[in-house]
Amino acid sequence: MRKQVFMEIYKSINTRDDVPDLSQKYRIEEDVLLSILSQKTVRNVKKDYYPIMNRIREIVRLWDKGLSYFDIAAKLSFSPILIATMILKEKGYNKKDIKNILNNPDSIDDERIKNEIKKAIEVDIAYSPESSKIQRENGKKGEEMLKVYLDNKEILFLREDDLRKLGSGKTPDFLLKKAIKIRGRKVFWFESKASFCDYIEFKQDYNKQLKHYVSLFGPGIVVYWKGYIDDIITDKRVLVVDKNFFEKSFTSFEYL
């Protein structure tokens, strides 16, 4: 994705309702836009959580006057689920109560809370139980797709679980038993990411995981299944690719 297009999308996308129009305007798959929206939501939460918590009495007053969890969240560009959680805590609900409410909204006697919780679950792209489930499923799906590619190419590898049994620390999703060369690059490992890669995402992944893989095992490939910014700046020892890499480029390789 071109940088300018990404910047326009990132600025414009604030709720799930924005996705269909942006998908049509830029001809980009909705699941890619949902990934971008999820990242934006999480970053806003990290940045604004405590400032918003400091305004909790004001937020509760808005809710008491009739604004829904979603309305308040939209005004603050924040997570509807977290707004609901904050308000419920102020209303005397404990953590266990709130967890039960989020996992089983039909059990709520208060009709207003029930309806607003259902709406929050429906629209919250990052913090609802359903969105967390989808993220886990997407992560497993990405790893399985990568496993199929490697198996089809008869490239032997160790999985994270195998490496942990051997006492390894930081472990990529797939460590090759024998290094290969692709596009003139040495490749010792593959990492799967069910997300979109922009500058912030890559920096976080690099500092948390990728640089350790390079240090321990050598150069490798990280797959961002939802795509990446075309001019992403990376460590030259880490090749960033998306699904198109396997459809177009990953047709030939050689063992080192």
C-alpha positions in Angstrom: 0.0 0.0 0.0 1.3 3.4 -0.9 2.2 5.7 2.0 -0.1 8.5 1.0 -3.1 6.1 0.7 -2.3 4.6 4.1 -2.1 8.1 5.7 -5.5 9.0 4.2 -7.1 5.8 5.4 -5.6 6.0 8.8 -6.9 9.6 9.3 -10.4 8.7 8.0 -11.1 5.4 9.7 -12.5 5.7 13.2 -15.3 3.1 13.5 -16.4 -0.1 11.8 -19.1 2.0 9.9 -16.3 3.7 8.0 -15.0 0.5 6.5 -17.4 -0.2 3.6 -17.0 3.3 2.0 -13.3 3.3 2.4 -13.1 -0.2 0.9 -15.0 1.0 -2.1 -13.1 4.3 -2.4 -9.6 2.8 -2.3 -10.5 -0.7 -3.6 -8.9 -2.3 -0.5 -10.2 -5.5 1.1 -12.3 -4.8 4.2 -10.3 -7.2 6.4 -7.2 -5.1 5.7 -9.1 -1.9 6.8 -10.3 -3.7 9.9 -6.7 -4.5 10.8 -5.7 -0.9 10.4 -8.8 0.2 12.5 -7.9 -2.3 15.2 -4.3 -0.9 15.4 -5.5 2.7 15.6 -8.0 1.8 18.3 -5.3 0.1 20.4 -2.9 3.0 20.0 -5.5 5.5 21.0 -6.3 3.5 24.1 -2.7 3.3 25.1 -2.3 7.1 24.6 -5.6 8.2 26.1 -6.5 5.6 28.8 -5.4 7.6 31.8 -6.5 11.0 30.6 -10.0 9.5 29.9 -10.0 7.7 33.3 -9.4 11.1 34.9 -12.6 12.3 33.3 -14.7 9.3 34.5 -17.2 11.4 36.5 -17.9 13.6 33.5 -18.3 10.5 31.3 -20.7 8.9 33.8 -22.8 12.2 33.8 -22.9 12.0 29.9 -24.2 8.4 30.2 -26.7 9.4 32.9 -28.0 12.1 30.5 -28.7 9.4 27.8 -25.6 9.1 25.7 -24.8 5.5 25.0 -21.4 3.8 25.5 -20.9 3.9 21.7 -21.9 7.7 21.6 -19.3 8.5 24.3 -16.6 6.3 22.7 -17.2 8.0 19.3 -16.8 11.4 20.8 -13.6 10.4 22.5 -12.2 8.2 19.6 -11.9 5.4 22.2 -13.0 1.8 22.7 -16.7 1.3 23.4 -16.0 -1.8 25.5 -13.6 0.1 27.7 -15.9 3.0 28.1 -18.7 0.6 29.1 -16.3 -1.1 31.6 -15.3 2.2 33.1 -18.9 3.3 33.6 -20.0 0.0 35.0 -17.2 0.1 37.5 -18.4 3.5 38.6 -21.9 2.1 38.9 -20.7 -0.5 41.4 -20.1 -3.6 39.2 -17.0 -5.6 40.0 -14.6 -7.3 37.6 -16.4 -10.6 37.7 -19.7 -9.0 37.0 -18.3 -7.1 34.1 -16.7 -10.2 32.6 -20.0 -12.1 32.8 -21.8 -9.1 31.2 -19.4 -9.0 28.3 -19.5 -12.8 27.7 -23.2 -13.2 28.2 -25.1 -9.9 27.6 -28.5 -11.6 27.4 -28.1 -12.3 31.1 -28.4 -8.6 31.9 -31.7 -7.6 33.5 -31.2 -3.8 32.8 -32.5 -3.4 29.2 -30.5 -0.3 28.5 -27.2 -1.8 29.6 -28.0 -5.0 27.7 -28.7 -3.2 24.4 -25.7 -0.9 24.8 -23.3 -3.7 25.7 -24.5 -5.7 22.6 -23.9 -2.6 20.4 -20.4 -2.1 22.0 -19.6 -5.8 21.3 -20.7 -5.4 17.8 -18.7 -2.4 16.9 -15.6 -2.7 19.1 -12.8 -3.9 16.8 -10.2 -4.5 19.4 -11.5 -5.1 22.9 -14.7 -7.2 22.7 -14.6 -10.9 23.4 -15.6 -11.6 19.8 -12.8 -9.4 18.4 -10.3 -11.1 20.6 -11.5 -14.5 19.3 -11.3 -13.4 15.7 -7.7 -12.1 16.3 -6.7 -15.5 17.7 -8.3 -17.3 14.8 -6.7 -15.0 12.3 -3.3 -15.7 13.9 -3.8 -19.5 13.7 -5.0 -19.2 10.1 -2.0 -17.2 9.1 0.4 -19.7 10.6 -1.5 -22.6 9.0 -1.3 -20.9 5.6 2.5 -20.5 6.0 2.9 -24.1 7.1 1.0 -25.3 4.0 3.4 -23.2 1.8 6.5 -24.6 3.4 5.1 -28.2 3.4 4.3 -27.9 -0.3 7.9 -26.8 -1.0 9.1 -29.6 1.2 11.0 -27.1 3.3 11.7 -28.7 6.7 11.2 -26.6 9.9 10.8 -26.6 13.6 7.7 -25.0 15.2 7.7 -22.7 18.3 6.6 -25.6 20.5 9.5 -27.8 19.2 12.0 -25.0 20.0 10.5 -24.4 23.5 11.0 -28.1 24.3 14.7 -27.6 23.3 14.9 -24.8 25.8 15.1 -22.0 23.2 14.1 -18.5 24.4 12.8 -16.1 21.7 11.4 -18.4 18.9 10.0 -17.6 15.5 6.9 -19.4 14.2 9.0 -21.5 11.8 12.8 -22.1 12.2 14.2 -23.9 9.1 16.2 -27.0 9.7 18.3 -26.0 6.7 18.7 -22.4 5.5 17.4 -21.5 2.0 18.1 -18.6 -0.4 15.2 -16.6 -1.9 15.7 -13.6 -4.2 19.4 -13.8 -3.4 18.6 -13.6 0.4 19.5 -16.1 3.1 16.5 -17.2 5.0 16.7 -19.0 8.3 13.2 -18.5 9.7 9.6 -17.3 9.0 7.3 -15.3 11.2 3.6 -15.0 10.6 1.6 -11.8 11.5 -2.1 -11.6 11.0 -2.0 -7.8 10.8 -1.1 -4.8 8.6 2.4 -3.5 8.9 3.0 0.3 9.2 6.0 2.0 10.7 4.8 1.7 14.3 3.8 -1.9 13.9 7.1 -3.0 12.5 9.1 -1.1 15.1 7.1 -2.8 17.9 7.5 -6.3 16.3 11.1 -5.7 15.6 12.0 -4.6 19.1 9.9 -7.3 20.8 10.7 -10.3 18.5 12.4 -9.9 15.1 15.7 -8.5 16.2 16.1 -11.4 18.6 15.5 -13.9 15.8 18.1 -12.2 13.7 20.6 -12.2 16.6 19.9 -15.9 17.4 19.3 -17.5 14.0 20.2 -15.0 11.2 18.2 -13.3 8.5 14.5 -14.3 8.0 11.1 -13.3 6.6 8.1 -11.9 8.4 4.7 -12.2 6.7 2.1 -9.6 7.3 -1.0 -11.2 5.8 -3.0 -8.0 5.8 -0.3 -6.1 3.8 2.3 -3.4 4.5 3.3 0.1 3.5 5.4 -0.1 0.4 8.3 2.1 1.6 8.5 0.4 5.1 12.0 0.9 6.5 13.4 -2.4 8.0 16.5 -4.1 9.1 18.0 -5.5 5.8 18.2 -8.9 7.4 14.4 -9.0 7.8 12.4 -9.3 4.6 8.8 -8.0 5.0 6.3 -9.6 2.7 2.5 -10.2 2.3 0.4 -13.0 0.8 1.3 -11.8 -2.7 4.9 -12.9 -2.1 3.8 -16.5 -2.1 1.5 -16.2 -5.1 4.1 -14.5 -7.3 7.7 -14.7 -6.0 8.1 -17.8 -3.7 8.3 -20.2 -6.6 11.9 -21.1 -6.6 14.6 -21.3 -3.9 17.8 -23.2 -3.2 19.3 -24.7 -0.1 22.5 -23.2 1.2 
